[in-house]
Every structure is written in structure tokens, then in C-alpha cells.
Amino acid sequence: MNPVIRPAAPRVPLRIFILLALAIIFWGSAFPGIRVCLQAFAPGHLALLRMLIASAALACGVVIMPVRLPAWRDLPGLLLMGLVGISVYHTALSYGEVSVPAGPASFLVASSPIFSILASMLFLGERPHLRAWLGVLVCVVGVSLIAASESGGLHITRDAWTIVLAALAGGIYSVIQKRYLGRYTAYELVSYAMWGGTLCMLIFAPGAVQAVRQADRAALCALVYLGVFPAAFAYGVWAYVLQHMSVSRAVMFQYLIPGIAVLVAFVWLDEVPKLLSVAGGVLTVVGVYAVNAKAQQAVTVVNNAAAR
């Protein structure tokens, strides 16, 4: 009896990994950036203003990348995508980082891929290999080392649970987005999510203009950076990546975010990383590599079998 070979996903082009790396770097830099902005803005104002900038940036891109009106039947799901992935995620993250430093906050958000994998199994029918789960375990251990080192042991406070809510929202967002990638372009989806999510955040509008007037230049520059790069650019890239990669595989790269957050915090905020953080970052990279090496190996096996 011939062995049954599971179908494997097509080989992912190098440009997808490069774009994914840029998105992960920008997302990692967002945690220290939020801490800078919170010195001048209230959490609700920060979340709203950041998304307004991102929405404006995406609106400018419509000139070269037109955005179609969504189908009526898709509106509930698209609105849910914006509410969960933009409104809930960024509001919860901003409030959580009021007391949780950038490093531990990035660790808590790093639980998002687990939620994505579970949701992709329930709603998309994806079945990650055993090696993928082992990779998750290695990544969790690595990220835990970073968190323990940066916080002297992770303390679960109310603000920490708020960031866990952000992680849950981020995980669900990727799965909802994946369901619509066959009907809409990546740019359309991120635009729908950003604009819809920003509308839901207008409840924080009172006092936002006054906060901008009173903010210093460093906070304003950080705010613009957060809106353009970790928000508009990285979210657009993420949608594009999901067109070429499964959710369960793509989200594994999010485990690299805490290591990047610690490094950027060192450069931006002079927060010196501890040796345990460096070890955790290395372990996280090993976990991500293990999962993707397995995926590429599966492609090779199937291609060789087809050639026989």
C-alpha cells in the first residue's frame, strides 16, 4: 500500500518573508512607541489618534489602489473584523501598557498566535502538524524567558489581563481576515478593518484635539510613526502575507515580536536587556525556524513524489 502524502501548501516566495519580517519589526517597535506616547496622551486618545493617522494613510493609497464597496452580505463579518482587530485590540493594548512595561506587554501579546491557531482549527479547518505545536511550545518558553527577565517574574495584574484581551482580539482578527481574502484584496480588507474600527473608537474623541495641542514633539512623532508603520503598513502587509500562507504558519512569526520589542526598547528608551532576554530571543527564533523548516520540507517531499 502506498503511503498517503498530505498535500502541502505551495512554496512561499522570498518577498513574502521579507515583507513579513518588516511587519514583525514594526509591530515589535510599537510597544516602546506606545510607552512614549502614554506620557502625553490618555490611553483612549492614543488608540483613536493612532488609528485616525493610519486610516488617513490608507485613504491616500486609494488613489493608486482602489477600494471597492464590500458586498452587503459581508458587512457584518467585516465590521466584526474591524471591531475586534482594531478597536478592541488597540484600546486594550493602550490601557494595558499604562502600567505594564514594553517587554512584558509584548510577551502577553505573544499569546495571540495560540488563539489564532485554535480559531483556525475551529473555523478554517487547518490542522497544524505535531512539529508546529512543538514549535509553539519552544516559542512560549523563549518568550517566557524574556518576560521573566524583563519584569523580574511576570506579575499578572489587571492591566496585564487587559493586554491578554488584546492578544485574544488579535488572534481572532487574523482568522476572520483569512475568511475574506478570497473575495477582497489585502488592501481592501485592511482598509475596511481600519476605517470601521476607527469609527467605533470615536467615543474617545472628546478632548483628543486638546491632547494633541499639549503634546510635546517626541510624543507627536511617536504617534505619527505608530499610525503609519506599525498600523497602516504592517496591517496591510499582514493581509497580503495571509494570501500566500496559512494562518497557523504565519502567526508563528509573531513570537519574534517580544525579542524585537526588547531590542527597540534598548535603542529607543535605553532599557538594557538582560542576558536571559537574549537567550529567550534565540530560543524563540529556533521555534519559528523549526515550524517553517518542516513546512518547506513537506513541500519538497510532495514535489519529489510527484516527479517520480
N, C-alpha and C positions, 0 to 999 in steps of 0.2 A: 504494500500500500504506500502510495506516495505521500510524503508529509504535506500537511496543509500549511501554506505560507500566507500569513496575514498580509493584506495589501498595505503598502506603506505610502506615506504622503510623498509628493514629488520633492525633488531636491530643492532646497530653498536657496535662491540666488544670493551671492555675497552682498549685493547692495541692500538687501533686506536686513542682514545682520548689522551692517554699518548704520543704517537708519535706526534700527532698534537700539544700538549702542548709544547713539546720540540722545534718543528719548530717555533711556535709563539714566544717563549722565545728568540731563536737565531735571528729571524727577528727583534725583538724589540731591541736586543743588537747591531744590525748593525748600527743604526742611530748614537749613540755616537761613535762607531768604525770608521765610515766614517769621522766624525769630527776630530778625532785624525789623521787619515791618510792624510786628506787635509792640515795638517800643513807641510807635507813633499812632497806630490805629487800633481801634477796638476789633475783636475777632470778627464780628458780623460785618463791619465796614471793610475790613481787609478781604474777606471772602467775596463780597459783592464787587468791590472796586477791581480786584484782580480779574474776575470773570467779565466785567464790563470791558476791560482792556483786551482780553482775549477775544470777546465777541466782536469788538471793533476790528481787530486784526484779521479775523476770519471774514468779516464783511468786506474788507478791502480786497481780499483774494477772490471774491466772486467775479471781479472784472475779467480774470483770466481762467477761472474755474467755476463756471455757472452752477448754481444750486437749484435743482428742480423742486417744485412743491411736492411734499410727500402725499402718498395716497391716503384717503380718508381712513381706510381700514388699518393703516399702520400708525395712525396718530396716537392712540393710547399707549402702544409699546414704546414709541419714540419719546413721548412725554415722560414716561416712566424712566427711560434711559437717562434723560436729562436731569430729572428729579433726583434719581439715585446717584448717578455718577458725577454730577456737577454740584447740585445744591447740597445734598446730604454729605457727600464726601468732603467738599472743601469747607463747609461750615463746621462740621465736626472736627476736621483737622485743625482749623484755625483756633477753635475754642480749646482743643486738647493741648496745643503747643503753648498755651498761656503759662503752664507750669511744667510741662514735660519737655526736657531739652531735645535738641535736634536728633542726637544719636538714638536714644531710647524711643523717640517717636517714630523714627524710620524703622526700628525693629518691630514695633507694634503693627505698623502698616504692612510690614513684610509678611504678615499672616494672610494678606489678601490673596496670594496665589492659591492657598489651600482652599479658600472659599470659591475661587474661580474653578478649580479642578473639580470640586464636589458638585458645583452647579452645572458644569459642562457635562458631567456624567448623568445628571438628572434630566437636563433639558436638551442637550445636544447629542447624547448617545456616545460621547467619547469614552474610550476605555484605555486609560494610561497603562503602560507596561509596569511590571513589578519594579524594574530598574528606575522608572520615573518616581515611584513612591520612595524608593531608597534615596534617590537624589533629593527629594523633598526633605527627608529626614536629615541628610547631611547638611542641607542648606539651613534648616531650622537650628541645628546645633551651632553652625557657624555664626548665624545672626544672633543667637542667644549669647554667644561669647562676646560679641560686640556690645550687646546691651548690658550684660553683666559688668563689663569693663568700664563702659562709659558712665554708668549710673551707680556703680558700687553695689550692684544687685538690683534687678528690676523690681520696683515697687508699684503694684497695681493700685492706682488711685482713681478717683472719679474722672479726672481728665484723661487718664490712661484708657479707661473704658470708653471714653468718647472717641479716642483715636481708634480703638478696636471697631467701633461702629463705622468709622471712616473706612477701615480695611474691608469690612463686610460689604459696604456700598461699592467700593472699588472692584471687589471680586465679582459682584453681581453685574456691574456695569459692562465688564468685558464680555460676559456671556450673552447679555441682551444685545449688545452691539453685533456680536458674531451672527446672530439670527437674521440680521437685516443686511449683511454685507453682500448678499447675492442680488439684492434689489436696488441698492444705492451705492454710490461711490464712497470711498473713505472720507473725502472732503465733505460730502453732503451729510454723512452721519455725524461727524464731529461738529458740524455747523448746527444741525438740528439739536444735538445734545447741549452744546454751549449756549445757544440762544434760548432754548426752552428752560434750561437750568438757571440761567441768569434772570429770566423773568420771575421765576419762583423765589429768587433771592432779593427782590425789590423791597421786601419787608424790612430790610436793613438800610434802606435809602435815607431815612431821616437822620440828618447830622453828618452824612458822608461827605458832602461838599465842604463843610466847615472843617472836617478832619483833614481833607486834602490841603486846605489853605494853611493849616497849622503844622503840617508835617515838614520835617527837615529834608534836605536834598538827598541824603543817603537812603532814607525810607522811601522817598518817591522813586528813586532809581531802582531800588529793590522791587518796588511794586510793579513798575513797568516791566522789569525783567521777568517777574513771576507770571505776569499776564501773557507776555509774548512767547517766551521759550518753554517753560515747564507746562504751560496751559495750552495755548493755541498750537504751537509747533509740535510738542510732544504728543498731544492727544490726536492730532492729525496723523502723525507718523504711526501711532499705535493702531489706529483703524486700518491704515494701509498694510501694516505688518500682519494683522489678523486675516487679511485677504489671502495671504500666502502661507500661513502657519496655523496649526491648531491652537486653541486656547490653552489647553493643558501644557503644551510645549512652550508657547510664547511667554506665559506668566512665570515660568521658571527663572527667566532673566530678571524679574523684579526682585529676586533675592539678592541681587548685586547692589540694590539701591542703598541699604544701610552702610555698606563699606564706602560707597561714594559720598554719602551724606557726612560720614565722619571725616573723610579727606577734605571735602569742601569746607566743612566747619573749621578745620585746622587752618586752611588758607584764608577764609573769609572772616572768621570770628576768633582766630588764634586759640581755638580749642585743641590742645595737643592730644592726639590719640594714644592710647596705651598699647603696650605690646600685645595684650590679649585681643584687642580690637583688630590688629593686623593679622593675627592668627585666625580669627574668625572670618575676616575677609577672604583669606586664602582658602579656607575650608568651603566657603560659600561658592567661590569660583569653581572649585573641584566638583561640587554638587551639580552646578549648572552644566559643566562640561560633560559630566557622566551621562546626564539625560540626553543631551544633544548628540553626543558621540554614538549613543545607542540608536537614536533616530536615524542618523546618517548611515550607520551600519545596516539597519533594516532596509534602507533604500538600495544599498549595494547588493544585499542578498537577493532581493526581488529582481533587480536588474540582471544579475548573473543567472538566476534561474530562468528568466525569460529568454536569455540569449542561448541557452542550451537546446 
